[in-house]
């Protein structure tokens, strides 16, 4: 028999790996009296392909599993794949749009999930076959997928148990929201990109509620009474606020200044009348001026509009001062009813232009300056994120 000059893996590895699988060489015996040793493979994305990171990780696991077998232990190396929700959803949506001119909303939840499963069955075997080609000694008959009904049920059970023990709780928190895929993203899935936009400076009038200690005298002239609107005493003081997102003004529930700022500290406890939505009566747009050391003296004008539902720092200020949370956007980043009649139904960027126009009509817009800042984008859908 003549041996080839170079090693030919295809003539050796397939034959012996198939033999090992048929002989159950990697199958763990649950009834074994040997010391147990198990590894759960970090599940790769079902729609993905192996890269060098996978190879390194799996090589280390393979060494540990082989060493444990040599030490006489009963070894279970459990394989599986992750459903990769966002990545899979994006791929299925692209295929729907390209091949059938449909969206997931056209199909509905159940039909769309069926398409996701079809996609998984068609494309999900690639990475598993690559793992087999790497000749990993895993227990293939116990392969799992993170959307398997039993697996999902187990996850739900653990969450309920943790909740009952008081180890986890539900509450409103700020998340990175992707309007395209309509899901929350971790900070690791957010890419910050410089964006050229504008800084909008607008003015608001300081007011006091009738009945406050420093409010109205018991007797007023007619001229003075004209500056009172439905129990609100207007003052001669105006504040200028700078923002990159005027469309969020309807969601403002306070204005914050630094209590150490001599320009504004004396105004803490008073109120301002929010300019938008225009249709709301003044008493419903009255929001407090609060003091918070988070406010930067040097940024903008030193007066911060606080929108707890749409900014992380503002949310934290809102928590400290127990401010209402007013969400003015729909999940797809269009404006909802709380944004007011002028903005309702508009895309957030179109709403920004309309908000600028309305501020101008009110005489509240002071100036607009070009401004560049870093904005978060989704890694998956290349869509500008919302903080909600």
Order of alpha helices (4+ residues) and beta strands (2+ residues): alpha-beta-beta-alpha-beta-beta-alpha-alpha-alpha-alpha-beta-alpha-beta-beta-beta-alpha-beta-beta-beta-beta-beta-beta-alpha-alpha-beta-beta
